[in-house]
Amino acid sequence: MTFVVTEPCIKCTYKHCIDPCPVDCFREGPDFLVIDPEMCIDCNVCATECPVKAIYQDKELPDDQLEFIEINRRLARIYPSATNVKVASAEKDEWANVRDKRHLLELPEST
């Protein structure tokens, strides 16, 4: 099992979840964080720290977020490690409660 970052994280990226991760499994793209499923040890610390409730255990994902299992897997292969936590986006508060942000996430054609 693994934890999965979902749609609420798009463009807000508070990054509270990164620092407490004991295995550094977060990857960071321009407007989204993902969890590398090969590294995640299913400890739950990231989900408890996420202020927008964007992180779920894969088996507990809401039905409308199931595609994020594959999105995390794909992007974890190309996004760099997020262990050096940068400042969250200045617009994070504006994006925190926005719904239906999936179309804003740029995905590469193939990974």
N, C-alpha and C positions, 0 to 999 in steps of 0.2 A: 504494500500500500504506500501511498504518497499523498502529500498535500498539493493542492493546485491553486494557483492565483487566477482569479476570475475577472470578469468585466468591470466591477467597481474600481479596480486598480488603474484602469486606463486613464492616463493623464493626471492622476492625483499623486501617485507614488510617494506617499508619506515616508516610507522606508523604516518605520518602527520595527518591522518584522525581521530586517536583515541582521542587525547586531546580535540579537540573542540566539541566532541559529548556531547550534554547536558544530555543524558540519559544513558551513559555508556553501549551501546548495542554491543560493539565489543568484540569478543572472539578471543583468540590467540592460534594457534597450532604451531607445530614446524617450518613450512615453509609457513604459510598461515593465513590470518585474515578472519574472517567471521562476519557478522552482524546478531544478534539475531532478527528474524522477529517479535517476540512477544514484543520486547522492542522498536524497531525503531519507531520514531514518524514522519518519512518522512520529515525531516527538510532540507535536502540537504547539510548541512555544510560539511559532510565527502566527498562527491563527489567533491566539489569545492577545497578541500585540497589535494586530491590524485594526486601526481605528475605523475603517470603512467596511469591515467584515467581508473582505474580498478573498479570503483564503479558506478553503474547505478540504476535508479529507476526500479523496477521490470517490469513495463509496457513498459519500453524503452530499455530493454536488446537487444543486437544484437542476431539474431537467433542462431548463433553458441555458445552463452553463456547461453542459457535458462536452461541448466542442473544445473547451479550454484544457481538457486533459491532453489532447493532441497538440493544441497551440503551445502549451508549456513544454511538451516534449520536443517539438520542432524548434522553438526559439531558444531553448536551453543549449542546443547544439551550436548556435551562432552568436548569441549574446555573450558578452564578457562577464566574468565574475563580478558580483556586486559587493565584494568584501570590503572594498574601500568606499564606505558610505559617503556619497556626495550629498549636498544639500538638496532637499526635495524641491520639486518645481514650485515656482512662485505662485502658480495658479492652482496649487493642490486643493485649497479650500473651496475654490469655485467649482472644481470638478468632483469633489467628494460625493456629492449627492445626485449628480447627473445620472440619469438612467439611459439605457440604449446607446452605449458608446462603442459597441463592437465595430461599427463601420469606420471608426477612427484609428483602429489598430492596423498598421501596415504589416502585412505578412509577405515574406519572400515567396516567389513562385514555387520553389522546391528546396527542401532541406532534408 
